[in-house]
Amino acid sequence: MNPKIISRVAMFLAIIPLFLLQPALAQDASSESQISAAEADNALNRLSFGQWVKDFEKQFAPVGRPDPATGRIFYKSKAVVRVPTNHPGYAKELVLAYEKAMLELQVAFILQNYGTITTKRISEFISDDSENARKFDDNKAVSPAPPKRSGTKMDMDKLLADIDARVDQYLVQQGESRDKVSFMSIPEKKQLFRNNLIRETVKTAVQNMQGLVPVQTRLFTLSTPNGERTQIGIIAVQSEKTRQFAEDIRMQRTSMVKGSGKAIDEYLPKTDAELLNEFGFRFAYDENGHPMLISYGRWGVASENPNPTRHLMNVENAQRTAQTLAEAWIAEFAGTRLQVLDARMQGSVMEEIATRITHYENSEKIGTEDAIEDIGNTIDKSLRSAKSDATISLKGTSEIKVWEEKDSAGQIHVGSIITWTAAQLNNAQNIERNGTATNTNTNNGPTVKDNRGSRVVNSKDDF
C-alpha cells in the first residue's frame, strides 16, 4: 500500500478519539460548573451572622474597637423577623426587624458612652432548726369585731386584712345563712430556710446622637425545632466625618467633608430585584466629592387584592410609607434624641416553707392539711425601654426612584429611594431665595430561605 495513504489513515484514526471525547469533556465541565454553583449556594445558606462579621472585619476594621486617628468605630446588631417568609405580613415585618436592630445599635451606643448604672445586691439567709420549727399553734375561730369606719368611706382592703381568713363567720354575723357560708379555711406559713441572692441593675441614659450610618446589611435563615425564621444583621459606623456631615445636614449647609465619589446611578442596584437586598441608608460621595445619603425606604403589601383599584391603592399607600421611612432614617442620621432604660434582675432563690391549712365549720375545727414546700428558682428578668425622636428640615432630599417587586415567596415589596445631596440643598435654597431652580445632577430612574446581602459601596477610607 502507498505509504502516504497509510500515513493519512493513521492520522485520521488518531483524531477520531478527540472528537468523541469533546462531548464528555463538555459534560464534565458543565457538571463541575453546576457543582461549584451548588457549593456556592450552600456556602451562602450556611453563612452565619458571626462569620459575616468576621469577613467584614478582614476587609474593613475590627467591630467595636475605636480608631483614635479617625474617631471611627464600627457597630453590629441583629434582629429576628417575627413571622415566616410565607406570612402575608412578612415584607412589613422585615422592615420592622431592621428598625429594631438599628434602634438596638443606637441604644448600645448611648448606654456605652453616656449611660449611668445603679446596682444593688441583696443576700438573705434564714435557717430555723428549732424543735418546734414545723409545728403550728392551734387556731381558734374567733369572731372578729366589725372594722371601724374612717369617716364615711370604708377601706375595703383594710376590712379584708382585718378579718383575714375568718370572713365566713363575719358574714354569718351580718345575716348570711350558715348553709351558704358553711366553712372557712385559715392558711398559715412558716419559713424554715431561705438562701437568696438577688442582683438588680438599672442603666439609664438621655442623649443626642448623630452620624450613625449602616455600612452593610444582610439576611440570614435560622433553623429552629419549630421552623425557620429570617434574621437581619446590620454593621454600622460612626466617625468624625459622619458626625460632621450629620451636623451639616441639620444646619442646612454644604459640608466641608470631601471624599472620592461617583454618580448616584453607580451606587444603586441595577435591577429592582437587587433592591430587595437593600435596607436602611448609605453614606457615599457624589461626583463632586461631596458627601450624600442614599436612603432605601421600603414597605410591603399584605396580598394582591382581587379588586384592581383596591390593590393599586394599597401599593400607593405602601409607597408613601416607604418614602416616609426613608426620610425618617435621614432625619435620625442628622440627629436623634434617645431616652433609654435598661433594668435587669438576676438571682438564685432557695426556700423551704412549712404550710398548714386549718378548716373550720360553724366555728369548729374539722381538719388540717400540712405540707412542706421546697422552692428553687433562678430569677432572670429584664426590661428595656427606648424612645427616640428626630426632627430636621427636608431641604436637600429628593425621591429619585419608586419600585415594586415580588420576592421568591411571592411577597410584594415596594420602595422609595430618597437621596440627600449638596446639589439638591443648593437647588432648594435657590428656589427659596428667588424662585429659580439650578441644574442638579440627580437621576430618575411557600417559605423560602432568605439569604441576601446588600451591595458593598464603601471602603473604610470613606469614613
RODO-2510 file (C-alpha; in nm, 4 decimals, decimal comma):
residues 463
     n   res          X          Y          Z
     1     m     0,0000     0,0000     0,0000
     2     n     0,1096     0,3541    -0,0706
     3     p     0,2952     0,4952     0,2378
     4     k     0,1186     0,8328     0,2037
     5     i    -0,2246     0,6667     0,2252
     6     i    -0,1155     0,4680     0,5302
     7     s     0,0038     0,7911     0,6997
     8     r    -0,3241     0,9748     0,6355
     9     v    -0,5346     0,6834     0,7640
    10     a    -0,3250     0,6730     1,0829
    11     m    -0,3713     1,0478     1,1358
    12     f    -0,7479     1,0163     1,0849
    13     l    -0,7713     0,7330     1,3354
    14     a    -0,5755     0,9418     1,5879
    15     i    -0,8131     1,2392     1,5529
    16     i    -1,1379     1,0378     1,5929
    17     p    -1,0977     0,9827     1,9737
    18     l    -1,0587     1,3577     2,0272
    19     f    -1,3911     1,4268     1,8562
    20     l    -1,5554     1,1526     2,0580
    21     l    -1,4039     1,2892     2,3794
    22     q    -1,5217     1,6525     2,3377
    23     p    -1,8886     1,5987     2,4452
    24     a    -1,7682     1,4091     2,7512
    25     l    -1,5266     1,6895     2,8371
    26     a    -1,8013     1,9488     2,7923
    27     q    -2,0376     1,7437     3,0091
    28     d    -1,7732     1,7132     3,2813
    29     a    -1,7103     2,0894     3,2686
    30     s    -2,0836     2,1556     3,2904
    31     s    -2,1138     1,9189     3,5872
    32     e    -1,8220     2,0877     3,7615
    33     s    -1,9860     2,4271     3,6990
    34     q    -2,3160     2,3029     3,8433
    35     i    -2,1382     2,1559     4,1460
    36     s    -1,9490     2,4810     4,2004
    37     a    -2,2745     2,6809     4,1833
    38     a    -2,4431     2,4416     4,4258
    39     e    -2,1476     2,4635     4,6641
    40     a    -2,1642     2,8442     4,6454
    41     d    -2,5373     2,8394     4,7273
    42     n    -2,4794     2,6025     5,0192
    43     a    -2,1987     2,8218     5,1493
    44     l    -2,4295     3,1229     5,1249
    45     n    -2,7048     2,9421     5,3148
    46     r    -2,4582     2,8323     5,5841
    47     l    -2,3179     3,1810     5,6344
    48     s    -2,3887     3,2911     5,9911
    49     f    -2,4066     3,6360     6,1404
    50     g    -2,0790     3,5774     6,3232
    51     q    -1,8935     3,4652     6,0097
    52     w    -2,0348     3,7589     5,8155
    53     v    -1,8974     3,9974     6,0777
    54     k    -1,5558     3,8263     6,0625
    55     d    -1,5476     3,8612     5,6829
    56     f    -1,6345     4,2301     5,7199
    57     e    -1,3555     4,2832     5,9730
    58     k    -1,0995     4,1389     5,7313
    59     q    -1,2000     4,3981     5,4704
    60     f    -1,2589     4,6993     5,6958
    61     a    -1,1613     4,7008     6,0639
    62     p    -1,2453     4,5212     6,3897
    63     v    -1,6007     4,5863     6,5070
    64     g    -1,6360     4,7619     6,8411
    65     r    -1,2822     4,9000     6,8566
    66     p    -1,2417     5,2758     6,8098
    67     d    -0,9758     5,4153     6,5778
    68     p    -0,8187     5,7116     6,7636
    69     a    -0,6902     5,8694     6,4416
    70     t    -1,0294     5,8968     6,2707
    71     g    -1,2732     5,8606     6,5602
    72     r    -1,4218     5,5747     6,3587
    73     i    -1,5911     5,2810     6,5245
    74     f    -1,7984     5,0023     6,3692
    75     y    -2,1013     4,8506     6,5439
    76     k    -2,3019     4,5338     6,4835
    77     s    -2,6590     4,4365     6,5599
    78     k    -2,9202     4,1804     6,4613
    79     a    -3,2915     4,1120     6,4974
    80     v    -3,5213     3,8228     6,4091
    81     v    -3,8201     3,8703     6,1803
    82     r    -4,1293     3,7751     6,3792
    83     v    -4,3087     3,5787     6,1053
    84     p    -4,2058     3,3209     5,8390
    85     t    -4,1342     3,4163     5,4792
    86     n    -4,4743     3,2929     5,3583
    87     h    -4,6701     3,5061     5,6072
    88     p    -4,8780     3,7851     5,4436
    89     g    -4,7089     4,0456     5,6623
    90     y    -4,3518     3,9272     5,6044
    91     a    -4,2467     4,2245     5,3878
    92     k    -4,3580     4,4687     5,6586
    93     e    -4,2126     4,2659     5,9455
    94     l    -3,8802     4,2563     5,7613
    95     v    -3,8606     4,6358     5,7713
    96     l    -3,9676     4,6430     6,1370
    97     a    -3,6890     4,3954     6,2215
    98     y    -3,4409     4,6335     6,0560
    99     e    -3,5842     4,9175     6,2654
   100     k    -3,5436     4,7112     6,5820
   101     a    -3,1844     4,6161     6,5016
   102     m    -3,0971     4,9779     6,4228
   103     l    -3,2557     5,1005     6,7456
   104     e    -3,0555     4,8391     6,9383
   105     l    -2,7386     4,9844     6,7827
   106     q    -2,8366     5,3326     6,8967
   107     v    -2,9274     5,2109     7,2450
   108     a    -2,5981     5,0236     7,2839
   109     f    -2,4052     5,3334     7,1762
   110     i    -2,5924     5,5651     7,4124
   111     l    -2,5633     5,3333     7,7131
   112     q    -2,1950     5,2641     7,6481
   113     n    -2,0942     5,6268     7,6106
   114     y    -2,3431     5,8227     7,8213
   115     g    -2,5204     5,5750     8,0478
   116     t    -2,5283     5,5680     8,4253
   117     i    -2,5721     5,2456     8,6167
   118     t    -2,7261     5,1803     8,9566
   119     t    -2,6834     4,8355     9,1052
   120     k    -2,7564     4,6591     9,4295
   121     r    -2,7192     4,3070     9,5644
   122     i    -2,9450     4,1518     9,8250
   123     s    -2,8352     3,8421    10,0137
   124     e    -3,0684     3,6688    10,2599
   125     f    -3,0055     3,3650    10,4794
   126     i    -3,2526     3,2261    10,7300
   127     s    -3,2457     2,8832    10,8972
   128     d    -3,4862     2,7661    11,1659
   129     d    -3,3599     2,4470    11,3284
   130     s    -3,5754     2,4724    11,6419
   131     e    -3,7508     2,1630    11,7755
   132     n    -4,0891     2,3235    11,7073
   133     a    -3,9893     2,4669    11,3691
   134     r    -4,2505     2,2631    11,1850
   135     k    -4,5233     2,2908    11,4479
   136     f    -4,8152     2,5331    11,4349
   137     d    -5,0173     2,6727    11,7245
   138     d    -5,3779     2,5622    11,7303
   139     n    -5,6044     2,8243    11,5771
   140     k    -5,9297     2,9247    11,7343
   141     a    -6,2026     3,0582    11,5111
   142     v    -6,2889     3,3750    11,6958
   143     s    -6,5456     3,6162    11,5588
   144     p    -6,3711     3,9416    11,4785
   145     a    -6,5013     4,2785    11,5827
   146     p    -6,6556     4,4769    11,2984
   147     p    -6,3979     4,7109    11,1455
   148     k    -6,4080     5,0766    11,2255
   149     r    -6,5083     5,3186    10,9558
   150     s    -6,2875     5,6106    10,8665
   151     g    -6,5253     5,8984    10,8048
   152     t    -6,7931     5,7957    10,5570
   153     k    -6,5756     5,5649    10,3457
   154     m    -6,4780     5,2095    10,4385
   155     d    -6,1353     5,0934    10,3306
   156     m    -6,2204     4,7579    10,1764
   157     d    -5,8580     4,6461    10,1655
   158     k    -5,8240     4,7107    10,5398
   159     l    -6,1512     4,5294    10,6014
   160     l    -6,0286     4,2150    10,4277
   161     a    -5,6936     4,2359    10,6052
   162     d    -5,8606     4,2696    10,9460
   163     i    -6,0975     3,9759    10,9088
   164     d    -5,8288     3,7697    10,7327
   165     a    -5,9468     3,4180    10,6519
   166     r    -6,2314     3,4364    10,9062
   167     v    -6,4549     3,6301    10,6708
   168     d    -6,7039     3,3421    10,6687
   169     q    -6,8021     3,3932    11,0321
   170     y    -6,8217     3,7674    10,9875
   171     l    -7,0675     3,7195    10,7018
   172     v    -7,2808     3,4938    10,9235
   173     q    -7,2941     3,7681    11,1861
   174     q    -7,4068     4,0115    10,9181
   175     g    -7,7074     3,7930    10,8342
   176     e    -7,5868     3,5403    10,5787
   177     s    -7,7225     3,1861    10,6314
   178     r    -7,4873     2,9249    10,7761
   179     d    -7,5790     2,6908    10,4912
   180     k    -7,4465     2,9445    10,2432
   181     v    -7,1362     3,0160    10,4480
   182     s    -7,0635     2,6637    10,5611
   183     f    -6,6939     2,6647    10,6412
   184     m    -6,3734     2,8630    10,6339
   185     s    -6,0021     2,7911    10,5999
   186     i    -5,7123     2,9571    10,7783
   187     p    -5,3800     2,9272    10,5943
   188     e    -5,0541     2,9585    10,7854
   189     k    -4,6949     2,9611    10,6680
   190     k    -4,3571     2,9266    10,8336
   191     q    -4,0312     2,9893    10,6560
   192     l    -3,7851     2,7257    10,7723
   193     f    -3,4961     2,8054    10,5395
   194     r    -3,4028     3,0798    10,2943
   195     n    -3,0832     3,1324    10,0965
   196     n    -3,1401     3,4017     9,8354
   197     l    -2,9076     3,6184     9,6307
   198     i    -3,0571     3,8819     9,4019
   199     r    -2,8844     4,1493     9,1954
   200     e    -3,0692     4,4422     9,0442
   201     t    -2,9132     4,6785     8,7907
   202     v    -3,0673     4,9803     8,6221
   203     k    -2,8950     5,1653     8,3380
   204     t    -3,0329     5,4935     8,2101
   205     a    -2,9236     5,7463     7,9509
   206     v    -3,0646     6,0505     7,7733
   207     q    -2,8520     6,1850     7,4914
   208     n    -2,8457     6,3187     7,1375
   209     m    -2,6508     6,1221     6,8776
   210     q    -2,5509     6,1933     6,5186
   211     g    -2,3804     6,0257     6,2276
   212     l    -2,4560     5,6561     6,2847
   213     v    -2,4937     5,5005     5,9381
   214     p    -2,5267     5,1390     5,8173
   215     v    -2,2402     5,0123     5,6033
   216     q    -2,3792     4,6692     5,5174
   217     t    -2,6948     4,4701     5,5894
   218     r    -2,7626     4,1033     5,5369
   219     l    -3,0420     3,8466     5,5777
   220     f    -2,9816     3,5032     5,7306
   221     t    -3,2056     3,1983     5,7618
   222     l    -3,2133     3,0478     6,1110
   223     s    -3,3375     2,6928     6,1716
   224     t    -3,5191     2,6022     6,4938
   225     p    -3,7045     2,2864     6,6063
   226     n    -4,0292     2,4700     6,5256
   227     g    -3,9383     2,6035     6,1830
   228     e    -3,7246     2,8656     6,0146
   229     r    -3,7042     3,2397     6,0696
   230     t    -3,5179     3,5183     5,8953
   231     q    -3,2636     3,7270     6,0821
   232     i    -3,1386     4,0648     5,9661
   233     g    -2,7892     4,1789     6,0520
   234     i    -2,6504     4,5321     6,0430
   235     i    -2,2969     4,6634     6,0556
   236     a    -2,2894     5,0407     6,1047
   237     v    -2,0244     5,3055     6,1577
   238     q    -1,9833     5,6409     6,3242
   239     s    -1,6798     5,8659     6,2735
   240     e    -1,5736     6,2284     6,2843
   241     k    -1,6650     6,2562     5,9152
   242     t    -2,0145     6,1138     5,9565
   243     r    -2,0814     6,3242     6,2681
   244     q    -1,9691     6,6386     6,0865
   245     f    -2,1857     6,5594     5,7849
   246     a    -2,4842     6,4929     6,0130
   247     e    -2,4366     6,8342     6,1730
   248     d    -2,4123     6,9931     5,8270
   249     i    -2,7454     6,8367     5,7262
   250     r    -2,9039     6,9612     6,0461
   251     m    -2,7646     7,3120     5,9905
   252     q    -2,8635     7,3085     5,6188
   253     r    -2,5185     7,3854     5,4825
   254     t    -2,2740     7,2390     5,2306
   255     s    -2,0328     7,0097     5,4084
   256     m    -1,6563     7,0629     5,4066
   257     v    -1,6096     6,6856     5,4285
   258     k    -1,4701     6,5546     5,0997
   259     g    -1,4090     6,2139     4,9500
   260     s    -1,3688     6,0148     4,6307
   261     g    -1,7085     5,9924     4,4666
   262     k    -1,9105     5,8951     4,1624
   263     a    -2,2551     5,9458     4,0090
   264     i    -2,5566     5,8296     4,2075
   265     d    -2,6540     5,5700     3,9472
   266     e    -2,3270     5,3865     4,0054
   267     y    -2,4198     5,3264     4,3694
   268     l    -2,7698     5,1944     4,3006
   269     p    -2,8566     4,8301     4,2322
   270     k    -2,9047     4,7673     3,8601
   271     t    -3,2410     4,5888     3,8871
   272     d    -3,5488     4,6104     4,1089
   273     a    -3,4844     4,2506     4,2193
   274     e    -3,1492     4,3614     4,3625
   275     l    -3,3269     4,6341     4,5610
   276     l    -3,4746     4,3564     4,7760
   277     n    -3,1269     4,3259     4,9299
   278     e    -3,1088     4,6879     5,0471
   279     f    -3,2205     4,8151     5,3893
   280     g    -3,1727     5,1490     5,5595
   281     f    -2,9448     5,4101     5,4106
   282     r    -2,5856     5,4530     5,2940
   283     f    -2,3201     5,7231     5,3227
   284     a    -2,1391     5,7973     4,9945
   285     y    -1,9808     6,0791     4,7904
   286     d    -2,1246     6,2351     4,4750
   287     e    -1,9297     6,3018     4,1549
   288     n    -1,8074     6,6331     4,3018
   289     g    -1,6723     6,4632     4,6146
   290     h    -1,9450     6,5970     4,8467
   291     p    -2,0943     6,3540     5,0982
   292     m    -2,4502     6,2347     5,0372
   293     l    -2,7030     5,9891     5,1762
   294     i    -2,8955     5,7257     4,9806
   295     s    -3,1964     5,6029     5,1794
   296     y    -3,3775     5,2845     5,0742
   297     g    -3,7218     5,3170     5,2276
   298     r    -3,9403     5,0106     5,1839
   299     w    -4,2662     4,8559     5,2976
   300     g    -4,4951     4,5715     5,1949
   301     v    -4,8399     4,4960     5,0568
   302     a    -5,0080     4,2165     5,2502
   303     s    -5,1533     4,0449     4,9408
   304     e    -5,2868     4,1109     4,5958
   305     n    -5,6398     4,2402     4,6385
   306     p    -5,8816     4,0879     4,3820
   307     n    -6,0184     4,4374     4,3256
   308     p    -5,7648     4,6117     4,0972
   309     t    -5,8490     4,9566     4,2318
   310     r    -5,8017     4,8457     4,5920
   311     h    -5,4734     4,6742     4,5050
   312     l    -5,3361     4,9852     4,3344
   313     m    -5,4417     5,1989     4,6317
   314     n    -5,2672     4,9572     4,8718
   315     v    -4,9485     4,9757     4,6650
   316     e    -4,9638     5,3559     4,6520
   317     n    -5,0182     5,3773     5,0275
   318     a    -4,7261     5,1384     5,0895
   319     q    -4,5032     5,3542     4,8692
   320     r    -4,5917     5,6624     5,0751
   321     t    -4,4996     5,4688     5,3899
   322     a    -4,1693     5,3674     5,2286
   323     q    -4,0964     5,7308     5,1401
   324     t    -4,1712     5,8434     5,4952
   325     l    -3,9391     5,5776     5,6392
   326     a    -3,6594     5,6755     5,4001
   327     e    -3,6900     6,0393     5,5093
   328     a    -3,7113     5,9393     5,8768
   329     w    -3,3836     5,7464     5,8552
   330     i    -3,2098     6,0528     5,7140
   331     a    -3,3544     6,2599     5,9989
   332     e    -3,2234     6,0118     6,2569
   333     f    -2,8781     6,0227     6,0983
   334     a    -2,8763     6,4024     6,1280
   335     g    -2,9671     6,3897     6,4955
   336     t    -3,1858     6,1814     6,7210
   337     r    -3,2600     6,2150     7,0907
   338     l    -3,2674     5,8879     7,2793
   339     q    -3,4070     5,8052     7,6209
   340     v    -3,3038     5,4598     7,7366
   341     l    -3,3890     5,2478     8,0403
   342     d    -3,2379     4,9030     8,0856
   343     a    -3,3381     4,7248     8,4066
   344     r    -3,2350     4,3686     8,4881
   345     m    -3,2713     4,1345     8,7843
   346     q    -3,0826     3,8099     8,8315
   347     g    -3,0933     3,5867     9,1320
   348     s    -3,0962     3,2444     9,2888
   349     v    -3,3736     3,1563     9,5333
   350     m    -3,3790     2,8539     9,7667
   351     e    -3,6556     2,8367    10,0265
   352     e    -3,8249     2,5752    10,2448
   353     i    -4,1701     2,6702    10,3675
   354     a    -4,3997     2,4786    10,6019
   355     t    -4,7686     2,5337    10,5341
   356     r    -5,0828     2,4387    10,7270
   357     i    -5,4400     2,4918    10,6195
   358     t    -5,6962     2,4550    10,9005
   359     h    -6,0603     2,4047    10,8018
   360     y    -6,3487     2,5199    11,0230
   361     e    -6,7226     2,4678    11,0019
   362     n    -6,9595     2,6549    11,2279
   363     s    -6,6694     2,7653    11,4473
   364     e    -6,5496     2,4065    11,4926
   365     k    -6,2217     2,2788    11,3567
   366     i    -6,2867     1,9902    11,1203
   367     g    -5,9364     1,9143    10,9951
   368     t    -5,5900     2,0337    10,8926
   369     e    -5,3598     1,9879    10,5949
   370     d    -4,9825     2,0139    10,6491
   371     a    -4,7180     2,0339    10,3764
   372     i    -4,3527     2,1224    10,3263
   373     e    -4,2845     2,3230    10,0123
   374     d    -3,9356     2,3435     9,8602
   375     i    -3,8791     2,6360     9,6250
   376     g    -3,5784     2,6616     9,3980
   377     n    -3,5871     2,9267     9,1288
   378     t    -3,3458     3,1137     8,9091
   379     i    -3,4570     3,4712     8,8514
   380     d    -3,3832     3,6314     8,5167
   381     k    -3,5983     3,9348     8,4433
   382     s    -3,5291     4,2223     8,2086
   383     l    -3,6972     4,5402     8,0943
   384     r    -3,5620     4,7509     7,8106
   385     s    -3,7304     5,0693     7,7045
   386     a    -3,6069     5,3091     7,4368
   387     k    -3,7676     5,6190     7,2917
   388     s    -3,6173     5,8190     7,0064
   389     d    -3,7279     6,1303     6,8251
   390     a    -3,5716     6,3312     6,5438
   391     t    -3,6706     6,6468     6,3580
   392     i    -3,4984     6,8061     6,0586
   393     s    -3,5857     7,0107     5,7511
   394     l    -3,6317     6,8013     5,4363
   395     k    -3,4395     7,0522     5,2230
   396     g    -3,1747     6,8655     5,0299
   397     t    -3,3822     6,5496     4,9917
   398     s    -3,5331     6,4181     4,6710
   399     e    -3,7138     6,0995     4,5726
   400     i    -3,5239     5,9574     4,2761
   401     k    -3,6982     5,6214     4,2327
   402     v    -4,0018     5,4167     4,3376
   403     w    -4,0162     5,0428     4,2839
   404     e    -4,2308     4,7345     4,3323
   405     e    -4,1033     4,3773     4,3289
   406     k    -4,2069     4,0254     4,4323
   407     d    -3,9636     3,8051     4,6215
   408     s    -3,9178     3,4310     4,5699
   409     a    -4,2027     3,3574     4,8139
   410     g    -4,4445     3,5813     4,6234
   411     q    -4,4389     3,8638     4,8792
   412     i    -4,4910     4,2135     4,7379
   413     h    -4,2266     4,4683     4,8397
   414     v    -4,2438     4,8352     4,7433
   415     g    -3,9803     5,1000     4,7941
   416     s    -3,8796     5,4601     4,7640
   417     i    -3,5202     5,5791     4,7212
   418     i    -3,4552     5,9189     4,8794
   419     t    -3,1231     6,0985     4,8477
   420     w    -2,9749     6,3958     5,0332
   421     t    -2,7124     6,5811     4,8289
   422     a    -2,5424     6,9188     4,8371
   423     a    -2,6765     6,9928     4,4855
   424     q    -3,0332     6,9303     4,5992
   425     l    -2,9815     7,1519     4,9046
   426     n    -2,8441     7,4363     4,6902
   427     n    -3,1358     7,3938     4,4499
   428     a    -3,3920     7,4180     4,7317
   429     q    -3,2179     7,7206     4,8830
   430     n    -3,2103     7,8984     4,5439
   431     i    -3,5825     7,8358     4,4981
   432     e    -3,6473     7,9738     4,8447
   433     r    -3,4398     8,2851     4,7736
   434     n    -3,5515     8,3777     4,4235
   435     g    -3,7871     8,1122     4,2956
   436     t    -3,5347     7,9754     4,0435
   437     a    -3,4046     7,6216     4,0482
   438     t    -3,0490     7,5383     3,9475
   439     n    -2,9462     7,2350     3,7459
   440     t    -2,8610     6,9365     3,9603
   441     n    -2,7045     6,6034     3,8830
   442     t    -2,9867     6,3910     4,0261
   443     n    -3,1115     6,0962     3,8199
   444     n    -3,4611     5,9476     3,7887
   445     g    -3,4844     5,6366     3,7067
   446     p    -4,4101     2,8691     5,0128
   447     t    -4,1405     2,9576     5,2803
   448     v    -3,8049     3,0135     5,1290
   449     k    -3,4584     3,0682     5,2684
   450     d    -3,3850     3,4397     5,2744
   451     n    -3,0079     3,4823     5,2483
   452     r    -2,9277     3,8114     5,0804
   453     g    -2,6674     4,0809     5,1293
   454     s    -2,6605     4,4490     5,0397
   455     r    -2,4214     4,5970     4,7839
   456     v    -2,0802     4,7000     4,9146
   457     v    -2,0396     5,0644     4,8099
   458     n    -1,7806     5,1846     5,0618
   459     s    -1,4202     5,1446     5,1612
   460     k    -1,3064     5,2167     5,5154
   461     d    -1,1436     5,5403     5,3970
   462     d    -1,4899     5,6791     5,3174
   463     f    -1,5463     5,7166     5,6896
***
